[in-house]
Each structure stands twice: as C-alpha cells, then as structure tokens.
C-alpha cells in the first residue's frame, strides 16, 4: 500500500496526544524510558486514514490535506512533513509506520522487519476463515507476534527548538570549596593534600627499607652502593623532589644528569641549589605510592592497578569535590604515552600526542577542559560482569561515579561510544546525548545510511526523541552522521575563515563547539613532569599530577581578574614548593640506616700470584704480584680499600669505587 504524505495546511490537527510527553511530563519520573504507540495500516487508503486517526488520538483532518503518494515514494516507507505554516504548541511528529504487507523491504534491515498479523493484512492476502468443522484455537495458544516498531521519520527543517537549557537542575556551576585560595600553590594543595604527601613519604621509606634488606640478605649490596647512604625522606624533601620534576617538564633536556651540568652553556643553578643529583636519584629510585601486591591475573582479588589504586581514588575524589561542570560535558579516550614493558600498553594510530601507552577514559567539562573523572583501561576484564555493551558500561561508570545523572546534563561523545540504545538509556536518566555515530551501526535503517545528499546539504530523520542528521561538508569528504536528543532539525548560515558562506546544521555547529575538551587537555599537560622512567606506574602518577596542575590552573582563573599564563603559574608553584623549608639535609654518618663493614666478601682473599708472575693493579694500574684469586684481578694491599670485589661470580668486569 502506498505511504501517506501530510501536505501543507493546518498541521496542528496532526499532533499526537500520547505519542510524546510534554515538557512538564518529561521531568518525572526518572529512569522511565519513552514509550511509543505502534501504527498499523488498514486495507484501503480511507480505512487507513480513519484507523490511523482513531488509534493514535488524532484530531479531525480534512481530506483535501491528505493525498496518496506515488509508487516511488511508497518504497521509502516514510512520512514527509514539509511546508509547515503557523506555530505549533508542541514539537511533536508522527513516527514512521510500516505499511508493507509483510514482504521484505530492501531498504529495511532485518532487525526492523516485523511481519504483520492476520488482522493487519489486506483482504486479498488474509487467510480464509476456518471451516465449521475445524475449531479455532484459544487465544492463549496462538503465538503473539511482536508489535511493529516505529521507523525513522524524515523531517524537513526548521523544527521547533527543544527545551534543554531550562531543564538544567544545577545552579552556579564552577569551583567549590575554594574559600581562602588566592595563590597558585593554594589551588595546587586542593588536590595534593597532606594525605598525598604523607602517603608518598611513608611508602617511599618503607620500600627503601625492604629493598636494602633484600639486597643485604642476598649478598648483592656492594660496599660502594649509594643505597648505603639512604636517609629517610621527609615531607619537605618530597615537595622539593616534585618541584624539580615539574621544572624538568617546563625545561626539557635529554638526560637527568644534564640538569646538574656545570658547563656554562648548560648550567642551571636552581637544581644544584635545591637538591644534589645523588639525592635526587636516590629518591627517584625509591619513590613509591603503594607497596601492596595483587594476586595473579584470574585469581580472586586481582587488581591490575594495585600500585596506584589508592592514589588514583584520592585524586578523582578531589577533582569531583572542587568543581561542578556546566551543562555540556564530554567523554573521550586519552592515553598516557609510554613504551614500557607493560601488559596494558595500547596502540592507536590516529593519536597525535602518544600512539603507544595506557588508555584511559575521561569525563571533562566542555567549557573549561576540567577533568572530572578518569578510569584506566586494563583490557577485556575492564568493568566485567555486566551484560551491557562495553561503551555503554564505560559511559555509565563515569556518569554514575561523578553523580551527574538526573540533572539534564548534555553529554558529547565520539563514534566509539555513540549508539541509539545509549541515547535512550541516557534519556531515561534525564541526560541528553549528542555524538557522531558510525555508518556501520546496526541500529540505523538502511534508508538513513544509503541516502545520498549533495555537498553542503543535510537530511534529518527522527525516531521518537532521537534525531539523526546526515551532513556532507566537502566533496572530498564522506558524509557524517550525528545522533542527538537535545538539538532540533535546523540549518544555519555560517561564515568560514576565508569568508565563504555555507549552510551548516545546528547540531554540527554545537558538536564542533563543545566536543574537544579531552584533546585540549592532552595538549596542555604534555608540558609537565618530563622525567623518564622505566616503571609504568610512575608515569601514571606523573600524569595525574599533571591533571592536578591543569585543574588547579582552571580554578585559579575563576578567582583572578588578570590571571597569569600557565607556565608562569607552574613556575610559581615550583618556587613555593622549594621554599617550604631550608636546604635538603645530606646523608650523615650518624643518620645512615645501614652501615656496611669494610670486610672482604667470602672467598675473596688477597694472595701472591703463583709462579712469581705479576699483573696490573685494578686501582693504581701499577704492576703487582698480589691478586684476588676469586676475581682473577691484581690489586695491591694498600689499594684493597678502594677495590670492589665481584659479589656475583657471573659478573666478570672491573669495579672500582
């Protein structure tokens, strides 16, 4: 049967009474997905009109306003609304009904094909009535066919704007609990609290003690090892350590030793005055934020991020406590760049900042780039246990942890997350969604995917509360599809940087404006904490401190009328961390944790060379007839205090203190 096309006229008479809720009805209750009323055709055009109107509660429609579409239009299976005149009370549209007779539609995917029941078939195709001898089966015995789902409705802009801003239930988004903060260091201490400094000091000292004990027990602690001069670190010293790390990110060099270089062209007195290179390398080697151990993978209690779990939880809680985002928020992927030996290293070819590294999912404020919540990706076991799609679990975990549901936030995502079921899932929780959707999505009709549009044009389709726009900007670019529950179908004229005027959908303009908070954050934090390390968990700690510096700068800009630039802000924090106490104490003999007696190791005794031969002394390089038979190296008796014996026989190389 041919489709029906609603032409111009009094379109207000075609509004649905129960198909879509009004603005007041959408507020309550939360977590209730929108419902729709299926539409079934009749055997003829006039009967279809009457049944269509009576079943959906339509008002009276003049027959002159309705006509039968051509046979070519009937293949599309859509309603078209155009030439709308006058003002509509509600932004309501008729969902597309399936008027086929049960045959498959080449433009309709298999999951949208629903065969019609006997009552909905035309008289020519309906089954004959049963004979009197055959008793009809009971209604309970007959199979119940699923109702015909509404398809995508083709729309022609402009559409009535939707009420999105007025529904936002958060008053005064911005900083929280920042009273008394005026200096840059005050905002930095909002995230790097006393708990963090004490945690670093305690775990670093505990690890140093266990590590040195382990080396002594196995006989691998050399008499000249710098570990023997280890002194327990203090809070003031760990702050100076982080001041040097942040300064290394601002001024990058090839190696750590180059910051303490005394060459006139490379000399930086700030580093040598703050801490010696020997002490900095000591703290860098012993630095820890957790000494917990996790069971093996697959066993109960396995935690892939056991080394940084407590630190990350504290930082995420601090991020959420001191800022309330605006209505527009975004979720995107980020990456902690590294090529360390780690099972969680991912490769992303399209990433500009770091192609190799650990993937993480971040929830950011679109207006400022403030990071609200971060979650590290550990592989297939990430958020396991739920039957929902993986991308929906990621979005639900970030939104639930941040506590942003039921407040009418507007979430922007890319094509990795966006799907039609996710839009309905968020809408049931009073959250709007806008994002690019992949053309391979199985939740979109083939009619939408295969629709050809010229350059600079767009087409719109709606299904209940979900709107899809397909737009092609340039002839050398493929069309892009966006799905939204917040925007309406409307085109606007925009002017490019070259002065050219072109038509662009409002949805595309809004997406370009708000999506990109995570990318701008990645570009910004690339300037800090540039110290190289082979431990992957240390780079995770560096990255979260970078985010703390960025969030502190965002809060600082809210409170300053003439804010300084970001690198000046970071330099001010470095100076404040260094000036918290006096000079760093060096290792003293009475404060050393471990004293190693200058005794020869077992089986390492000096004796005369057999046969009266002589060898070169490993210390003074003069000839001698004395040697260490175990090391096979000559050494004078007077030089034995400076000679380092081989503690492990497999190492056959000279070691001189």
PERAZI-V567287 format. One line per field, one symbol per residue. phi: phi as a letter, one per 40 degrees, with the letter a starting at -180 (. if undefined). psi: psi as a letter, one per 40 degrees, with the letter a starting at -180 (. if undefined). Layout:
phi=???
psi=???
This chain:
phi=.ccbbccciccccccccbcbcccccccbccgbccbabcbbcbcbcccccccccccbgcccbccccbbcccccccccgbcbbafcbgbccbcbbcccbcbcbhccbccbcccccbccccccccccbccccccdccccccccccccccccccccbcbbccbcdccbcccccbbgcicbfbcgcbcdccccccbcccccccccccccccccccccccccccgbccccccccccbdcbccccccdcccccccccbcbcbccccbcccdcbcbccccccaccccccccccccababcbbcccgccgcbcbccbcccccccccccccbabccccbabacbaccabccacbcbbbcccccacbiccabbbbcccbgcccabbccbhcccfchbccdcccccccccccccgbcgbgcbcbbcccbcacccccccccbfbcbaacbccccccbccccccccbccgbabbbbbfccbbbbbbcbccbccbbbbabbcbcabbcbbcccgcbacacccccccccbcicccccccccccbfcccaccccccccdcccdccccccccccccbbcbccccccccccccccccccaccccccbccbccbbbccbccdgbbcacccggcbbcccccgbcabbaccccgbcacccbccccbcccbcccbacbbc
psi=iiihhhaiagedeeiidediiidddediiifhiiiihihhiadidddddddddddefiihhideehihiiddddddfiihhifhiihidigiihihiheifeiiheehideehhiiiddeiiddeiiiiiiddhhiiidddhhhiiihihahhhihiiihiigddeehehhfiaiiffhehdidddddeddgiddddddddddddddddddddddddefehideheddehhhiiddddddddddddddddhhididdddeieideehgedddddiidddddddddehieheiiiiiheihehhdfddedddddddddddddehhiadhiihiiihhhifigheehihhdehddhdhahiihihihddeehhdiihhheadehfidieiiddddddddddddefeifefihhhiaeddhiddddddddeffhihhihiieeheehiddddehhiiheiiiiiihbehhhhhihdideiiiihihiediihhiihihideeihihhidddddddddheddddddddeeeigehiiehdddddddddddddddddddddddehdgiiidddddddddddddedaaihhihideehdhhhigiiiiegihiihieeiiihhedefiiieiihddefhihideeddehhihdhdehgiihh.
